[in-house]
Amino acid sequence: MKNKLLLISALLCLFVQKTTAQSSETYAEKLGFPKGAKVIILHVDDVGMSYDSNKGAFKAVTEGVATSMSVMMPCPWVSGFLKFYKNNPKTDAGLHLTLTSEWQDYRWGPLSGKPSVPNLVDEEGAMWRSVEQVATHASADDIEKEIRSQLDRARKMGFEPTHLDSHMGTVFATPGFMERYLKVGMEQKIPVMFPGGHDFMILQQLKSTGFKAEQALAIGQQLWNAGLPVLDDLHNISYGWKAPEKENMNDAAIQKFHAQKYIESFKDLKPGVTMVIMHCTAPTEVFEHISDSGNTRKGDLLAMLSPDLKKYIQENGIILTTWRELKERRDKVK
């Protein structure tokens, strides 16, 4: 996840050969939201990865202000998500397209099967641990085959995803990978995570990389012309927020720290549709054996439950939305 924006930046320099002038009208306005409105998808990644991930995500959307989630279809706890989904069929849930298996002792393989995509697996028979390894070994055909396998499993389970996005940003690792990702989304009429608007926040995060928002506009227009909604911006910074190292820092202190970080970052957002990526998790004693990010993920969950964050959103006229609503609005635009 932490490399997602860097991958988008590097890829756009290769993939987009011409740029277009940036329109002053945001995609939020094109979708019928008020002019000047900050419209946010509060989105939880990594559903299905573990029991702890599921518990945190479900709590964030049912008791907190989070509005959306996406599911890692090759992972062991997908069935737990399905039970939740059947009881909450209007849940805004997409596919967190999973093409890596990064943890040390907790891993998974491709749904396509090793014989079908041998270049997607390592010596343990699991997916490669890093994005770089996938880019080195796998082909665009492998990526498309696995994307379609993950979509197929979802549909066989009775789960129609509201959108597609990418675990660790792997679909942005090469021009060929991203081309297949966009292809499947446009072909299947499923919205895809791609920042095709003003990209103000991304520019702030990537100003040293040479990323230019204009380079994303052509792809954003392509998605719009295909009948899909488009993001104006992407917020992917909470994974880097580390609470002060205080002994015995309790949940209230963790919640206050993370909620304030969200509030400060929302002040910097520009009008338009912004997808805010987070990893709400309710870590048990088991989660530390999967990842050392438990406290950060717990902070995301507690922030979504924070009365202070909810109050800030309401008092500042921020509109919360979902991928489902964006698609419904796009379908009404001529």
Secondary structure as UniProt FT lines:
FT   TURN            2..3
FT   HELIX           4..15
FT   HELIX           27..30
FT   TURN            31..32
FT   TURN            35..36
FT   STRAND          38..47
FT   HELIX           51..62
FT   STRAND          68..71
FT   TURN            73..74
FT   TURN            76..77
FT   HELIX           78..87
FT   TURN            89..90
FT   STRAND          93..97
FT   TURN            111..112
FT   TURN            114..116
FT   HELIX           118..120
FT   TURN            123..124
FT   HELIX           131..137
FT   HELIX           140..156
FT   TURN            157..158
FT   STRAND          164..166
FT   HELIX           167..172
FT   HELIX           175..188
FT   HELIX           200..205
FT   TURN            207..210
FT   HELIX           214..225
FT   TURN            226..227
FT   STRAND          233..235
FT   HELIX           238..240
FT   TURN            247..248
FT   HELIX           251..268
FT   STRAND          272..278
FT   TURN            285..286
FT   HELIX           287..289
FT   HELIX           294..304
FT   HELIX           307..315
FT   TURN            316..317
FT   STRAND          319..320
FT   HELIX           323..332
//
